[in-house]
Amino acid sequence: MAVSDGMREITSEAELRELLGAAIPRSLTKERAALHERDRQWLAASPFCLVATSGADGSCDVSPKGDPPGFTCVLDDRTIALPDRYGNRRADGFRNILANPHVGLIYLIPGRKETLRINGRARLIREAPFFDEMIVKGHRPVLALLVEIDQIFFHCMKAFMRSRLWDPGSWDPDALPSHARLVKSVQDTGETLAELESYYGPAYAKGLYG
């Protein structure tokens, strides 16, 4: 254990286990390597997931993906695909995948406190027959993330219960200024605040699919 400036750092798995104890047996036996029918039902109902990636240098990225429920295409019991939509074209996660294919996904269903977690290996696909199943509002993706599943399981509810994430009584969207003001305060942009407010205003939704 390393001690510095009053902080005691854990530096080995043995120390970690000494502090936390052994894993709950049920948490170990819940892992699967292929989709169960319940997993398919969850994916069909989920409109949102988070995709975690890591580059060759260890740098990490987590990217949100969202579309109408069922946007993830189930190709078989071990393979799923997610469409890419119009965005800012930074492609941080995609560039990571080109160097390191390992990905972690967390699927949410609004109002549900558990999540579905999928870990696997990803590839970037620029054309495939299943693209036709991913058309939304006339937009056919030019890119899809194909994930070969290594591990899948349902994750417990505690984090959502502690955070009261789905409890409207805990929501305070006005705790911070508008997105335009946030951008202007942390970033040197060519646009004025008024231009940013207009860009992120009601018309912003019109550009969701290019």
C-alpha positions as CSV (number, residue, x, y, z in Angstrom):
1,M,0.0,0.0,0.0
2,A,1.3,3.4,-1.0
3,V,0.9,6.4,1.4
4,S,1.2,9.9,0.2
5,D,-0.1,13.3,1.5
6,G,-2.3,11.4,3.9
7,M,-3.8,9.3,1.2
8,R,-3.6,5.5,1.4
9,E,-3.5,4.0,-2.1
10,I,-4.4,0.4,-2.9
11,T,-1.8,-1.1,-5.2
12,S,-2.7,-4.8,-5.4
13,E,-5.7,-7.0,-5.8
14,A,-4.9,-8.7,-2.5
15,E,-5.3,-5.3,-0.7
16,L,-8.5,-4.6,-2.6
17,R,-10.0,-8.0,-1.6
18,E,-8.9,-7.4,2.0
19,L,-10.9,-4.2,2.0
20,L,-13.9,-5.2,0.0
21,G,-14.2,-8.9,0.8
22,A,-15.0,-11.7,-1.7
23,A,-17.5,-11.2,-4.5
24,I,-21.1,-12.2,-3.9
25,P,-21.4,-15.6,-5.6
26,R,-24.5,-14.6,-7.5
27,S,-22.6,-11.7,-9.1
28,L,-20.1,-14.2,-10.5
29,T,-22.5,-16.7,-11.9
30,K,-24.7,-14.1,-13.7
31,E,-22.2,-13.8,-16.6
32,R,-23.2,-15.2,-20.0
33,A,-21.4,-15.4,-23.3
34,A,-24.5,-15.3,-25.6
35,L,-27.8,-13.4,-25.7
36,H,-30.7,-14.9,-23.7
37,E,-34.2,-14.1,-24.8
38,R,-34.4,-11.6,-21.9
39,D,-31.4,-9.8,-23.2
40,R,-33.0,-9.6,-26.6
41,Q,-36.2,-8.2,-25.0
42,W,-34.1,-5.6,-23.2
43,L,-32.3,-4.5,-26.3
44,A,-35.6,-4.2,-28.1
45,A,-36.9,-1.8,-25.4
46,S,-33.7,0.2,-24.9
47,P,-33.3,3.6,-26.6
48,F,-29.9,4.5,-25.1
49,C,-26.5,3.0,-24.3
50,L,-23.0,4.1,-23.3
51,V,-20.1,2.7,-25.3
52,A,-16.7,2.7,-23.5
53,T,-13.4,2.3,-25.4
54,S,-9.7,2.5,-24.8
55,G,-6.9,3.4,-27.1
56,A,-3.6,1.8,-27.6
57,D,-2.0,4.3,-25.2
58,G,-4.7,3.6,-22.5
59,S,-6.6,6.8,-23.1
60,C,-10.4,6.2,-22.5
61,D,-13.6,7.4,-24.0
62,V,-17.3,6.9,-23.2
63,S,-19.8,7.8,-25.9
64,P,-23.6,8.0,-25.6
65,K,-25.6,6.3,-28.3
66,G,-29.4,6.9,-28.7
67,D,-32.2,6.2,-31.1
68,P,-35.7,4.8,-31.0
69,P,-36.1,1.7,-28.8
70,G,-34.7,-1.3,-30.5
71,F,-32.0,0.7,-32.4
72,T,-29.5,-2.1,-31.7
73,C,-29.6,-4.7,-34.4
74,V,-29.3,-8.3,-33.1
75,L,-27.5,-10.3,-35.8
76,D,-27.2,-13.6,-33.8
77,D,-26.7,-14.8,-30.2
78,R,-23.2,-13.5,-30.1
79,T,-23.3,-10.4,-32.4
80,I,-25.0,-7.0,-32.2
81,A,-24.6,-3.8,-34.3
82,L,-25.3,-0.2,-33.4
83,P,-25.8,2.5,-36.1
84,D,-23.8,5.7,-36.1
85,R,-25.7,8.9,-36.5
86,Y,-24.8,12.5,-37.5
87,G,-22.6,14.1,-34.9
88,N,-19.5,16.3,-34.4
89,R,-17.2,13.8,-36.3
90,R,-14.5,13.7,-33.5
91,A,-14.8,9.9,-33.7
92,D,-12.8,9.4,-30.4
93,G,-14.3,6.0,-29.7
94,F,-14.1,4.8,-33.2
95,R,-10.4,5.8,-33.4
96,N,-9.8,3.9,-30.2
97,I,-11.5,0.8,-31.6
98,L,-9.1,0.8,-34.6
99,A,-6.3,0.5,-32.2
100,N,-8.0,-1.7,-29.5
101,P,-11.2,-3.5,-30.3
102,H,-12.3,-4.2,-26.7
103,V,-15.5,-2.3,-25.8
104,G,-17.9,-2.1,-22.9
105,L,-21.6,-1.2,-23.3
106,I,-24.3,-0.3,-20.8
107,Y,-27.9,-0.3,-22.0
108,L,-30.6,1.7,-20.2
109,I,-34.3,1.7,-20.2
110,P,-35.8,4.9,-18.8
111,G,-37.5,4.2,-15.5
112,R,-35.8,0.9,-15.0
113,K,-33.1,0.8,-12.3
114,E,-31.0,-2.1,-13.5
115,T,-28.9,-2.0,-16.7
116,L,-27.7,-4.5,-19.3
117,R,-24.0,-4.7,-19.7
118,I,-22.2,-6.1,-22.7
119,N,-18.4,-6.5,-23.1
120,G,-16.9,-7.6,-26.3
121,R,-14.8,-6.9,-29.4
122,A,-15.8,-4.3,-31.9
123,R,-15.3,-3.7,-35.6
124,L,-16.3,-0.7,-37.7
125,I,-18.5,-1.6,-40.7
126,R,-19.2,0.9,-43.5
127,E,-21.7,-1.3,-45.4
128,A,-23.8,-4.3,-44.7
129,P,-27.3,-5.6,-45.5
130,F,-28.5,-4.9,-42.0
131,F,-28.0,-1.1,-42.6
132,D,-31.4,-1.2,-44.2
133,E,-32.9,-2.1,-40.8
134,M,-31.3,0.9,-39.2
135,I,-33.0,3.6,-41.3
136,V,-34.7,6.3,-39.1
137,K,-36.5,9.3,-40.6
138,G,-35.0,8.5,-43.9
139,H,-31.4,8.4,-42.6
140,R,-29.4,5.3,-43.5
141,P,-26.2,5.1,-41.4
142,V,-22.8,5.3,-43.2
143,L,-21.2,3.5,-40.4
144,A,-22.1,0.8,-37.8
145,L,-20.4,-0.6,-34.7
146,L,-20.4,-4.4,-34.8
147,V,-19.8,-6.0,-31.4
148,E,-18.9,-9.7,-30.9
149,I,-20.1,-10.5,-27.4
150,D,-17.7,-11.9,-24.9
151,Q,-19.7,-11.3,-21.7
152,I,-23.2,-10.1,-20.9
153,F,-25.1,-9.7,-17.7
154,F,-27.7,-7.6,-15.9
155,H,-26.3,-5.1,-13.4
156,C,-28.0,-4.3,-10.1
157,M,-30.1,-1.3,-9.2
158,K,-28.2,0.3,-6.3
159,A,-26.5,3.2,-8.2
160,F,-29.8,4.3,-9.7
161,M,-31.5,4.1,-6.4
162,R,-28.8,6.0,-4.6
163,S,-28.8,8.7,-7.3
164,R,-32.6,8.9,-7.6
165,L,-31.9,9.2,-11.3
166,W,-35.4,8.5,-12.5
167,D,-37.1,10.4,-9.7
168,P,-38.4,13.7,-11.1
169,G,-38.4,15.1,-7.6
170,S,-34.6,15.0,-7.6
171,W,-34.2,16.7,-11.0
172,D,-32.8,20.2,-11.2
173,P,-32.0,21.0,-14.8
174,D,-31.6,24.7,-14.1
175,A,-28.8,24.1,-11.6
176,L,-26.4,25.2,-14.4
177,P,-26.8,27.7,-17.2
178,S,-27.9,26.8,-20.7
179,H,-25.7,24.5,-22.9
180,A,-24.8,27.5,-25.0
181,R,-23.6,29.4,-22.0
182,L,-21.6,26.4,-20.7
183,V,-19.9,26.1,-24.1
184,K,-19.1,29.8,-24.2
185,S,-17.7,29.8,-20.7
186,V,-15.2,26.9,-21.2
187,Q,-14.4,27.2,-24.9
188,D,-13.0,29.9,-27.2
189,T,-15.6,29.8,-30.0
190,G,-16.0,31.9,-33.1
191,E,-19.7,32.2,-32.5
192,T,-21.3,34.8,-30.2
193,L,-23.4,33.7,-27.3
194,A,-26.5,34.7,-29.2
195,E,-25.5,32.6,-32.1
196,L,-24.8,29.6,-29.9
197,E,-28.2,30.0,-28.1
198,S,-29.8,30.0,-31.5
199,Y,-27.9,27.0,-32.7
200,Y,-28.7,24.9,-29.6
201,G,-32.3,26.2,-29.5
202,P,-35.5,24.6,-30.9
203,A,-34.0,24.1,-34.4
204,Y,-31.3,21.9,-33.0
205,A,-33.6,18.9,-33.1
206,K,-34.0,19.3,-36.8
207,G,-30.4,18.2,-37.4
208,L,-30.5,15.0,-35.4
209,Y,-30.4,12.9,-38.6
210,G,-28.2,15.0,-40.8
